[in-house]
């Protein structure tokens, strides 16, 4: 897959979740999810949910996002 450099935090989260979905190993997928979780701290909850829904729609068979949880942090 060809990934472009993200230009904002929403694109960065989208990229991190796409990497998690397409990672060749579970360990790499978990590493990408960890990065995605960090990016969530810079976004509003509704922005995170929109990206997550987009990735789930693109990859309906991927079950890894069901374990993707993020804590709300102060912005």
Secondary structure, 3 states (H helix, E strand, C coil): CCCCCCCCHHHHHHHHHHHHHHCCCHHHHHHHHHHHHHHHCCCCHHHHHHHHHHHHHHCCCCCHHHHCCCCCCCC
